[in-house]
Amino acid sequence: MDYPAIDPIALQIGPLAIHWYGLMYLFGFAGAWALARLRARRPDWPISPIQVDDLLFYSALGVILGGRIGYMLFYQPGMLIDSPLSLFAIWDGGMSFHGGLLGVLVSMALYARAQGLAFFTVTDFIAPLVPIGLFFGRIGNFINAELWGSPTTLPWGMVFPGAGPEPRHPSMLYEAALEGLVLFILLWLFSMKPRPRMAVSGLFLLGYGVFRFGVEFVREPDAHIGYLAGGWVTMGHVLSAPMIIAGIALLAWAYRRGIMDRPAHNQPTASSE
C-alpha cells in the first residue's frame, strides 16, 4: 500500500500555518476535558467538576513540557546540545510519551498539593483520560509520516516517504489502536466501579507498558540510536519495562492496602480531602 500522502499543514493563512500535529494535541486535550467533566459528576469521585479546568491546565503543561524535554533528552541529546532552540520546535514533531508521563506526574503532584488531594487520587482520576491524547498523538505521527515500523510483507504494509521502497508496518496506527482506543476502553470500564486508590493508575502503567513494549518489536528504532542490545532491544523497550513492573507493583499494593477515596460531596470543601 502507498502511504496516503497528507499535507501536514491543515490550514495556511498567509505566513501562519496550522499543522495537523498541533491540532491533534488540541483534539486530545478537548476530548480529555469533556470526559473529565463527565467523570467528575460521579458521586464516588473526590474531584468536582469545578476542579477539572485547573486539572487540565496542569496536565497540558506537564504533557507539552515533559514530552518535548523528554524527547530531546532520551532521543536527541546531541541536537539539544548543538541547537538548544530546537527544544521549542514542537511543530516538527518529536514528543516522548515517557517524558510527557514524567511531566504529568510532576504537574499532578503540584496540583494535588494545591487542592489538598492525595497524589494517587489525582492520577487515578486522569488515567482513563490519557489514552484519548495518545490516540490523537499517534494519528498526528501518521500524518507526519514519522515513527514508521519495520519492513513487512503483510498486505497492509505501507511505503512511507523517506523510508525506502519497502512496505513497512504502520506502527503509529497500531499504537493509536492499542495505547489509545483499547487502553481507554479497558481503563474506563475498570474505573466505572470504585477501586482501591492506586489501582487505576497501576492498570494504566501496566496496560501502556505492555502495549508499547509489544509494538516496539515491529517499530523501526530511531536511526541515530538503533538497537541497544541483542538486535531487538530499543529505547522504547528500556523505557516501557519499568512501567510494567511499576504497574504490577501498584496494583498489588492498592489491593493489599484497600484504601478507598471519599466522594466529593462528603468532603468539607471542594479542595480538601
Disulfide bonds with the S-S distance in Angstrom:
none
